């Protein structure tokens, strides 16, 4: 089964930047879309950004203009560049990949903490 592993999380002060990586143990070209979601304590998991196979992107309003989703197919890696971070961005961030069948593969999640 294909594994997705997130990295690059950690603690940063408000206004800082982090880049999350999601590396697949396989070819990410099999995914029709790949997403980043996040879940803050006591809240539901929300979509942050989406990237389709043909390069279209979608961003939640709360991160638009600050976050950028991208991929490096040669490295089988999905990225989330996060700039101008705010305390409300604090959450566990998860990546996923969706097959055309609709089946989802999820990463285990990584903590991002933004202090004021």
C-alpha positions as CSV (number, residue, x, y, z in Angstrom):
1,X,0.0,0.0,0.0
2,X,1.3,3.4,-0.9
3,X,2.5,5.5,2.1
4,X,2.5,9.3,2.4
5,X,4.9,10.8,4.9
6,X,4.7,14.4,6.0
7,X,7.7,16.4,7.2
8,X,8.8,20.0,7.8
9,X,6.4,20.9,10.6
10,X,7.4,22.5,13.9
11,X,7.1,25.7,15.9
12,X,7.4,29.2,14.5
13,X,6.6,32.7,15.5
14,X,3.7,34.6,13.9
15,X,4.8,36.1,10.6
16,X,7.3,33.3,10.0
17,X,7.4,30.6,7.3
18,X,7.4,26.8,7.1
19,X,7.5,24.4,4.1
20,X,5.7,21.1,4.6
21,X,6.6,18.1,2.4
22,X,4.6,15.0,1.7
23,X,6.7,12.3,0.2
24,X,5.1,9.2,-1.4
25,X,6.7,5.7,-1.3
26,X,5.7,5.5,-5.0
27,X,4.7,7.5,-8.0
28,X,2.4,10.4,-7.2
29,X,1.3,10.5,-10.8
30,X,-1.3,7.9,-9.9
31,X,-3.2,10.5,-7.9
32,X,-5.8,12.6,-9.7
33,X,-5.6,15.2,-6.9
34,X,-3.5,15.8,-3.9
35,X,-4.6,17.9,-0.9
36,X,-3.4,19.4,2.3
37,X,-5.9,19.4,5.2
38,X,-5.5,20.6,8.8
39,X,-7.2,19.9,12.1
40,X,-6.9,22.1,15.1
41,X,-7.7,20.7,18.6
42,X,-11.5,20.3,19.0
43,X,-12.2,21.2,15.4
44,X,-13.0,19.3,12.3
45,X,-10.4,18.5,9.6
46,X,-10.6,21.2,6.9
47,X,-9.3,21.4,3.4
48,X,-6.4,23.9,3.1
49,X,-5.3,23.5,-0.5
50,X,-5.8,21.2,-3.4
51,X,-3.7,20.5,-6.5
52,X,-5.1,18.6,-9.5
53,X,-3.0,16.4,-11.9
54,X,-3.2,19.1,-14.6
55,X,-1.9,21.8,-12.2
56,X,-5.1,23.5,-11.1
57,X,-5.1,24.8,-7.5
58,X,-7.6,25.6,-4.9
59,X,-7.1,27.4,-1.6
60,X,-9.2,27.9,1.5
61,X,-10.0,31.6,1.9
62,X,-8.2,31.7,5.2
63,X,-4.8,30.8,3.5
64,X,-5.2,32.4,0.1
65,X,-2.3,34.6,-0.7
66,X,-0.1,33.1,2.1
67,X,0.1,29.4,1.3
68,X,1.2,27.8,-2.0
69,X,0.7,24.1,-2.9
70,X,3.1,22.5,-5.4
71,X,4.6,19.2,-6.3
72,X,7.9,17.8,-7.6
73,X,7.0,14.6,-9.6
74,X,10.6,13.6,-9.9
75,X,10.8,13.5,-6.1
76,X,7.3,12.1,-5.6
77,X,6.7,14.9,-3.2
78,X,3.9,17.4,-2.5
79,X,4.7,20.7,-0.8
80,X,2.9,23.4,1.1
81,X,4.8,26.6,1.4
82,X,3.3,28.6,4.3
83,X,4.2,32.3,4.7
84,X,3.0,35.0,7.0
85,X,1.9,32.3,9.5
86,X,-0.7,33.2,12.1
87,X,-1.5,31.6,15.5
88,X,-4.8,30.4,14.0
89,X,-2.8,28.3,11.5
90,X,-1.8,26.1,14.4
91,X,-3.0,22.5,13.7
92,X,-2.0,19.1,12.6
93,X,-1.5,19.1,8.9
94,X,-2.3,16.0,6.8
95,X,-1.7,15.4,3.1
96,X,-3.7,13.0,1.0
97,X,-3.7,11.6,-2.5
98,X,-6.9,10.6,-4.3
99,X,-7.1,8.0,-7.0
100,X,-9.5,8.3,-9.9
101,X,-11.6,5.6,-8.2
102,X,-12.0,8.0,-5.3
103,X,-9.8,6.0,-2.9
104,X,-7.9,8.2,-0.6
105,X,-4.4,7.7,0.9
106,X,-3.6,9.8,4.0
107,X,-0.4,10.7,5.6
108,X,-0.1,10.4,9.4
109,X,-0.1,14.2,10.0
110,X,2.5,16.7,11.3
111,X,2.2,19.4,13.9
112,X,2.5,23.1,13.1
113,X,2.5,25.5,16.0
114,X,2.5,29.3,15.5
115,X,3.1,31.4,18.5
116,X,2.1,35.1,18.9
